[in-house]
Amino acid sequence: MCSRTFFALLPIVLAFKNVSLSQGNYWTKIPAPSVGVVYALAEAPNGTIYIGTSHGVFQSTDGLLTWRPFNGGLSDTVVRSLQVAPNNTIFAATWSGIFRRKTTDSSWSILAAPGLLREEFATPFLIDSSSQLLLGTSNGLYLSVDQGNTWNSIKEGYIYSVVSQGNGILYASTNDGFYQSTNNGVTWSRTFSFPRYTAFISLSTTTSGTLLAAFADGYQGSIRRSIDGGSTWVAVEPGGYISNFAINSEGEIFLGKWKTSFGDPGVFRSRNDGLHWSALDDGLPHSSVRALIITGNDHVLIGMDDGTIYKTTQSTVSWIAHQRQYPPSGFVLDQNFPNPFNTQTRFTFSIPGRTITTLSIFNALGQYIMTLFSQELDPGTHSFLWSAYSIPSGVYIYHLSAGPLSLTRKAILLK
């Protein structure tokens, strides 16, 4: 064990009052009908916004000021996914099948969609850049090139998520691994194998071609990132279950997250291709984000599991201060949670400016154990999940330094 000695053994608490702008300066709550859970959001090329909920589909044609039910002919009103084609035709995925409604239709019609739709998370259903429909089911991945009239099976297996990178490149997460196709699903190659009972439940590809995945592992979750087509994956923060990703016109990435504890942020943004993430949560309720999209004018629109809908008050392109802000002297290190903990705990902290930030662990005698991370971070709130599988039970000191500032607290590991 390294003999380096930590300069303080007792937890030091420095308190600064957080400066937080009002909800109206960050997010606007959108008036919405009683819809249950908001599972899906979609915007048509003509600017119409649709929400898929546990009470059906609702439509707004006046900039989110009013909503009307859009359920005629929809025999299953638990809508898990929505997609809109370039011609403004809208598709709804339910557990009973896929429904379609053209602009000239007065009601929904059910399509002869194959397979059984999944009942966990969101239905993997998308329209790619060439207007193809891709539908993941519990018995395979299906492709339609004629607006859902006919479907072709292009991949067997239990499909958890699917994404198209364009030019015939498809990726699919299944029950037996992660697959890539370079010829629009004609052939597939497995690039990664999952441990048992794990999967990627949501996939996205960035403007640079980087793959991002929401990784589900039992009761845990995390973001995984791949720059080699899915052959290798690296975990990045934040942890937890991720509902979906969205990318604005400048290539910035946004994600929605299921909240597992009070104060857990629900929206994050990355400005460097998914390497680092900052919380964008001030003013939002303690409710999980089930759906997140970027609108045509680059606003973030989110739907929550309590049925509420929020929109950023500014375009994300000009949204400079939508992360938690603190006064110049503000520097916060929260108590780890849970504490005491068994194997895993989360550290949450806030820094006032962009700087090299380091989080290290020492034992109760002040002896250095390890550095969890040391990297340049943006100002705002960040979190880190520590998996202390190889560390024995005991009292530990965690030390955060950011430029000339530093804080310490005590954590208790009980196995």
C-alpha positions as CSV (number, residue, x, y, z in Angstrom):
1,M,0.0,0.0,0.0
2,C,1.2,3.4,-0.8
3,S,2.5,5.3,2.2
4,R,1.4,8.8,1.1
5,T,-0.4,10.4,4.0
6,F,-3.5,12.5,3.7
7,F,-3.3,15.9,5.5
8,A,-6.6,15.7,7.3
9,L,-8.3,12.8,9.0
10,L,-11.6,14.4,10.0
11,P,-14.4,15.3,7.5
12,I,-14.4,19.0,6.7
13,V,-17.6,20.7,5.9
14,L,-17.7,23.9,3.9
15,A,-21.1,25.3,3.3
16,F,-22.1,27.7,0.6
17,K,-25.6,28.7,-0.3
18,N,-26.3,27.5,-3.8
19,V,-27.6,30.1,-6.2
20,S,-30.4,28.7,-8.3
21,L,-32.4,30.5,-10.9
22,S,-36.1,30.1,-10.8
23,Q,-37.9,27.4,-12.7
24,G,-39.0,29.9,-15.3
25,N,-35.4,30.8,-16.1
26,Y,-34.5,27.2,-16.9
27,W,-37.6,25.1,-17.8
28,T,-41.2,25.9,-18.7
29,K,-43.9,23.5,-17.5
30,I,-46.2,22.9,-20.5
31,P,-50.0,22.8,-19.8
32,A,-51.1,19.3,-20.5
33,P,-54.2,17.1,-20.0
34,S,-54.3,14.3,-17.5
35,V,-52.3,11.7,-19.5
36,G,-50.9,9.3,-16.9
37,V,-47.3,8.4,-17.9
38,V,-45.6,10.2,-20.8
39,Y,-43.8,7.4,-22.6
40,A,-43.0,9.0,-26.0
41,L,-42.6,12.4,-27.7
42,A,-42.4,13.2,-31.4
43,E,-42.4,16.2,-33.6
44,A,-43.7,16.1,-37.2
45,P,-41.9,18.1,-40.0
46,N,-45.0,20.5,-40.0
47,G,-44.3,21.4,-36.4
48,T,-47.1,19.3,-34.8
49,I,-46.1,17.8,-31.4
50,Y,-47.4,14.4,-30.4
51,I,-47.1,12.7,-27.0
52,G,-47.6,8.9,-26.4
53,T,-49.0,8.2,-23.0
54,S,-50.7,5.6,-20.8
55,H,-54.0,7.2,-21.9
56,G,-53.3,7.3,-25.7
57,V,-51.9,9.9,-28.1
58,F,-52.4,13.7,-27.8
59,Q,-51.6,16.3,-30.4
60,S,-50.6,20.0,-30.2
61,T,-50.7,22.1,-33.3
62,D,-50.3,25.5,-31.7
63,G,-46.8,25.5,-30.2
64,L,-47.7,23.4,-27.0
65,L,-50.5,25.8,-25.9
66,T,-53.3,23.3,-26.2
67,W,-53.7,19.6,-26.7
68,R,-56.4,17.4,-28.1
69,P,-56.9,13.6,-28.0
70,F,-55.7,11.8,-31.1
71,N,-57.1,8.3,-30.4
72,G,-59.7,7.5,-32.9
73,G,-59.3,3.9,-34.0
74,L,-56.5,3.3,-31.4
75,S,-57.6,0.1,-29.7
76,D,-54.6,0.0,-27.4
77,T,-54.0,3.4,-25.7
78,V,-50.8,2.5,-23.9
79,V,-48.4,4.0,-26.4
80,R,-44.8,3.2,-25.8
81,S,-43.2,4.7,-28.9
82,L,-44.0,7.3,-31.6
83,Q,-42.3,7.9,-34.9
84,V,-43.2,10.5,-37.6
85,A,-42.2,10.1,-41.3
86,P,-41.0,12.9,-43.5
87,N,-44.5,13.0,-45.1
88,N,-46.0,13.7,-41.6
89,T,-47.5,10.1,-41.3
90,I,-47.3,9.1,-37.6
91,F,-46.7,5.6,-36.2
92,A,-47.5,4.4,-32.7
93,A,-46.1,1.3,-31.1
94,T,-48.2,-0.5,-28.5
95,W,-48.0,-3.9,-26.9
96,S,-50.9,-4.9,-29.3
97,G,-49.1,-3.9,-32.4
98,I,-48.2,-0.9,-34.6
99,F,-50.7,1.7,-35.6
100,R,-50.5,4.2,-38.4
101,R,-52.2,7.5,-39.2
102,K,-51.7,9.5,-42.3
103,T,-52.5,13.2,-42.6
104,T,-55.5,12.3,-44.7
105,D,-56.8,9.7,-42.2
106,S,-59.6,10.4,-39.7
107,S,-58.5,7.5,-37.5
108,W,-55.7,5.1,-36.8
109,S,-55.3,1.8,-38.6
110,I,-53.5,-1.2,-37.1
111,L,-50.7,-2.7,-39.3
112,A,-50.0,-6.3,-39.7
113,A,-46.8,-5.9,-37.6
114,P,-45.0,-9.2,-36.9
115,G,-43.7,-10.5,-33.6
116,L,-44.5,-9.7,-30.0
117,L,-43.6,-6.3,-28.7
118,R,-41.4,-6.1,-25.6
119,E,-43.0,-5.2,-22.3
120,E,-40.0,-3.7,-20.7
121,F,-38.6,-0.2,-21.1
122,A,-39.6,1.4,-24.5
123,T,-40.4,-0.4,-27.7
124,P,-37.4,-0.3,-30.0
125,F,-39.0,1.4,-33.0
126,L,-37.5,4.0,-35.3
127,I,-37.5,5.6,-38.7
128,D,-34.1,6.1,-40.1
129,S,-32.7,8.8,-42.4
130,S,-34.0,6.9,-45.5
131,S,-37.5,6.6,-44.1
132,Q,-37.2,2.9,-43.3
133,L,-39.1,1.6,-40.3
134,L,-37.2,-0.7,-37.9
135,L,-39.1,-2.6,-35.3
136,G,-37.6,-4.6,-32.5
137,T,-39.7,-7.4,-30.9
138,S,-39.3,-10.3,-28.6
139,N,-38.7,-12.6,-31.5
140,G,-36.7,-10.5,-33.9
141,L,-35.9,-7.3,-35.8
142,Y,-38.2,-6.3,-38.7
143,L,-37.8,-3.8,-41.5
144,S,-40.4,-2.0,-43.6
145,V,-39.7,0.1,-46.6
146,D,-43.3,0.8,-47.5
147,Q,-44.6,2.7,-44.5
148,G,-45.5,-0.4,-42.6
149,N,-47.6,-2.2,-45.2
150,T,-45.2,-5.2,-45.3
151,W,-42.4,-6.3,-42.9
152,N,-39.2,-8.4,-43.5
153,S,-37.4,-10.2,-40.8
154,I,-33.7,-9.1,-40.8
155,K,-32.5,-10.4,-37.4
156,E,-33.6,-13.1,-35.0
157,G,-33.5,-12.9,-31.2
158,Y,-34.9,-10.7,-28.5
159,I,-34.3,-7.2,-29.6
160,Y,-33.6,-4.7,-26.8
161,S,-32.6,-1.7,-28.9
162,V,-31.7,-0.7,-32.4
163,V,-30.1,2.3,-34.1
164,S,-29.2,3.3,-37.7
165,Q,-26.0,5.1,-38.6
166,G,-27.0,5.6,-42.2
167,N,-25.5,4.1,-45.4
168,G,-26.9,0.7,-44.5
169,I,-25.1,0.5,-41.1
170,L,-27.3,-0.9,-38.3
171,Y,-26.6,-1.8,-34.7
172,A,-28.8,-4.0,-32.6
173,S,-28.7,-5.1,-28.9
174,T,-30.1,-8.6,-28.4
175,N,-30.4,-11.2,-25.7
176,D,-27.2,-12.8,-26.9
177,G,-25.0,-9.8,-27.7
178,F,-24.4,-6.6,-29.7
179,Y,-24.5,-6.9,-33.5
180,Q,-23.5,-4.8,-36.4
181,S,-24.7,-4.9,-40.0
182,T,-23.1,-3.0,-42.8
183,N,-25.6,-4.0,-45.5
184,N,-28.9,-2.9,-44.1
185,G,-29.5,-6.1,-42.1
186,V,-28.7,-8.7,-44.8
187,T,-25.9,-10.1,-42.7
188,W,-24.9,-9.4,-39.1
189,S,-21.7,-9.8,-37.0
190,R,-21.5,-10.0,-33.3
191,T,-19.1,-7.4,-32.0
192,F,-19.7,-7.7,-28.2
193,S,-21.1,-10.3,-25.8
194,F,-23.1,-9.3,-22.7
195,P,-22.8,-10.8,-19.3
196,R,-25.9,-12.8,-18.4
197,Y,-29.0,-10.7,-17.5
198,T,-27.6,-7.5,-19.0
199,A,-28.3,-5.5,-22.1
200,F,-28.3,-2.2,-23.9
201,I,-31.8,-0.9,-23.5
202,S,-31.3,2.3,-25.5
203,L,-28.8,3.2,-28.3
204,S,-27.7,6.3,-30.1
205,T,-25.0,7.3,-32.5
206,T,-23.4,10.8,-32.3
207,T,-22.4,13.1,-35.2
208,S,-18.9,11.7,-35.0
209,G,-20.1,8.1,-35.3
210,T,-19.5,7.3,-31.6
211,L,-22.0,4.8,-30.1
212,L,-23.7,5.5,-26.8
213,A,-25.7,2.9,-25.0
214,A,-27.8,2.8,-21.9
215,F,-26.6,-0.3,-20.1
216,A,-28.9,-2.2,-17.8
217,D,-27.4,-4.6,-15.3
218,G,-30.0,-5.9,-12.8
219,Y,-30.8,-3.0,-10.5
220,Q,-27.9,-0.9,-11.8
221,G,-27.5,1.1,-14.9
222,S,-24.8,3.2,-16.7
223,I,-23.8,4.8,-19.9
224,R,-21.4,2.9,-22.2
225,R,-19.5,4.5,-25.0
226,S,-17.8,2.9,-28.0
227,I,-15.6,4.5,-30.7
228,D,-14.9,1.2,-32.6
229,G,-18.3,0.1,-33.8
230,G,-19.3,-1.7,-30.6
231,S,-16.2,-4.0,-30.2
232,T,-15.2,-2.3,-26.9
233,W,-17.2,-0.2,-24.5
234,V,-16.2,2.2,-21.7
235,A,-18.5,3.2,-18.9
236,V,-18.9,7.0,-18.4
237,E,-20.9,8.9,-15.8
238,P,-23.7,9.5,-14.9
239,G,-24.9,6.1,-13.7
240,G,-28.4,4.9,-13.4
241,Y,-31.1,3.9,-15.9
242,I,-31.1,6.1,-19.0
243,S,-34.4,6.4,-20.9
244,N,-33.1,7.8,-24.2
245,F,-30.6,10.1,-25.9
246,A,-31.1,13.1,-28.3
247,I,-28.7,15.3,-30.3
248,N,-29.2,19.0,-31.2
249,S,-28.1,20.7,-34.4
250,E,-24.7,21.5,-33.0
251,G,-23.9,17.9,-32.0
252,E,-24.5,18.3,-28.3
253,I,-26.0,15.2,-26.7
254,F,-28.8,15.2,-24.1
255,L,-30.2,12.3,-22.1
256,G,-33.1,11.6,-19.9
257,K,-32.7,9.5,-16.8
258,W,-34.9,7.6,-14.4
259,K,-34.6,9.0,-10.9
260,T,-33.8,6.5,-8.1
261,S,-33.4,8.9,-5.2
262,F,-34.5,12.4,-4.2
263,G,-32.2,15.0,-5.7
264,D,-31.0,12.7,-8.4
265,P,-30.7,14.7,-11.7
266,G,-33.0,13.7,-14.5
267,V,-31.5,15.5,-17.5
268,F,-27.8,15.7,-18.6
269,R,-25.9,17.3,-21.4
270,S,-22.6,16.4,-23.0
271,R,-20.6,18.8,-25.2
272,N,-17.7,16.5,-26.0
273,D,-19.2,13.4,-27.7
274,G,-20.4,11.7,-24.5
275,L,-17.2,11.8,-22.6
276,H,-18.4,14.1,-19.8
277,W,-21.9,15.0,-18.7
278,S,-23.4,17.9,-16.7
279,A,-26.7,18.0,-14.9
280,L,-29.4,20.3,-16.4
281,D,-32.0,19.7,-13.7
282,D,-32.8,22.8,-11.8
283,G,-36.5,23.5,-11.6
284,L,-37.6,20.0,-12.6
285,P,-39.8,17.9,-10.3
286,H,-38.6,14.7,-8.6
287,S,-39.9,12.5,-11.3
288,S,-38.2,10.2,-13.8
289,V,-37.7,11.4,-17.4
290,R,-39.4,8.8,-19.7
291,A,-39.1,10.7,-23.0
292,L,-36.8,13.4,-24.4
293,I,-36.5,14.9,-27.8
294,I,-34.9,17.9,-29.4
295,T,-37.5,20.0,-31.3
296,G,-36.9,21.6,-34.7
297,N,-36.0,24.9,-33.0
298,D,-33.4,23.1,-30.8
299,H,-35.4,23.2,-27.5
300,V,-35.3,20.2,-25.2
301,L,-38.8,18.7,-24.6
302,I,-39.2,16.1,-21.9
303,G,-42.1,13.9,-20.7
304,M,-42.1,12.6,-17.1
305,D,-43.6,9.5,-15.5
306,D,-45.9,11.7,-13.4
307,G,-47.5,13.0,-16.7
308,T,-45.9,16.4,-16.7
309,I,-44.2,17.9,-19.7
310,Y,-41.3,20.5,-19.6
311,K,-39.5,22.5,-22.3
312,T,-36.4,24.6,-22.1
313,T,-37.1,28.3,-22.2
314,Q,-34.3,28.9,-24.7
315,S,-32.8,27.0,-27.7
316,T,-30.1,24.6,-26.6
317,V,-27.8,26.2,-29.1
318,S,-27.9,29.5,-27.1
319,W,-28.5,27.8,-23.8
320,I,-25.3,28.6,-22.0
321,A,-26.3,28.5,-18.4
322,H,-28.7,25.6,-18.2
323,Q,-26.6,23.7,-15.7
324,R,-26.5,24.3,-12.0
325,Q,-24.6,27.5,-11.2
326,Y,-22.9,28.5,-8.1
327,P,-21.2,31.7,-6.9
328,P,-17.5,32.0,-7.6
329,S,-16.6,30.8,-4.1
330,G,-19.2,28.0,-4.2
331,F,-17.8,24.4,-3.9
332,V,-19.9,21.6,-2.7
333,L,-19.2,17.9,-1.8
334,D,-22.4,16.0,-0.8
335,Q,-22.5,13.1,1.6
336,N,-22.1,9.9,-0.4
337,F,-25.3,7.9,-0.8
338,P,-26.0,5.4,0.4
339,N,-23.9,5.6,3.5
340,P,-23.1,3.2,5.1
341,F,-22.9,1.2,1.8
342,N,-22.3,-2.3,0.7
343,T,-20.1,-2.4,-2.4
344,Q,-21.4,0.6,-4.3
345,T,-22.0,4.3,-3.4
346,R,-22.4,7.5,-5.3
347,F,-20.4,10.8,-4.8
348,T,-22.1,14.0,-5.9
349,F,-20.3,17.3,-6.0
350,S,-20.4,20.8,-7.6
351,I,-17.6,22.9,-8.8
352,P,-17.7,26.7,-9.6
353,G,-15.6,26.7,-12.8
354,R,-13.9,24.5,-15.4
355,T,-10.9,22.9,-13.9
356,I,-8.9,19.7,-13.3
357,T,-11.0,17.9,-10.6
358,T,-9.7,14.9,-8.6
359,L,-11.5,12.5,-6.3
360,S,-9.4,10.3,-4.1
361,I,-9.9,7.7,-1.4
362,F,-7.9,7.4,1.9
363,N,-8.3,5.0,4.8
364,A,-9.1,6.1,8.4
365,L,-5.3,6.5,9.1
366,G,-5.0,8.9,6.2
367,Q,-3.2,6.5,4.0
368,Y,-3.8,6.9,0.2
369,I,-5.9,4.1,-1.3
370,M,-6.8,5.1,-4.8
371,T,-7.8,7.9,-7.2
372,L,-11.3,7.4,-8.6
373,F,-10.8,10.0,-11.3
374,S,-8.8,13.1,-12.2
375,Q,-10.0,15.0,-15.2
376,E,-11.1,18.5,-16.4
377,L,-14.8,19.1,-15.8
378,D,-17.3,21.8,-16.6
379,P,-18.8,23.9,-13.9
380,G,-21.9,22.5,-12.3
381,T,-23.0,19.3,-10.6
382,H,-21.4,15.9,-11.3
383,S,-21.6,12.5,-9.8
384,F,-19.5,9.4,-9.7
385,L,-20.4,5.8,-8.8
386,W,-17.7,3.9,-6.8
387,S,-17.8,0.2,-7.0
388,A,-15.7,-1.0,-4.1
389,Y,-15.8,-4.7,-4.7
390,S,-12.1,-5.3,-3.9
391,I,-12.0,-2.9,-0.9
392,P,-12.4,-4.3,2.7
393,S,-15.0,-3.0,5.1
394,G,-14.0,0.1,7.0
395,V,-14.1,3.8,7.4
396,Y,-12.8,5.8,4.4
397,I,-12.1,9.4,3.7
398,Y,-13.0,10.8,0.2
399,H,-11.2,13.9,-0.8
400,L,-12.3,16.2,-3.7
401,S,-9.9,18.8,-5.1
402,A,-10.7,21.3,-7.9
403,G,-7.9,23.8,-8.6
404,P,-7.1,25.5,-5.2
405,L,-10.3,24.2,-3.5
406,S,-10.6,20.9,-1.6
407,L,-13.2,19.1,0.6
408,T,-13.3,15.8,2.4
409,R,-16.0,13.6,3.9
410,K,-16.3,10.2,5.5
411,A,-17.8,7.1,4.0
412,I,-18.5,3.8,5.7
413,L,-18.2,0.5,3.8
414,L,-20.0,-2.5,5.4
415,K,-19.9,-5.8,3.6
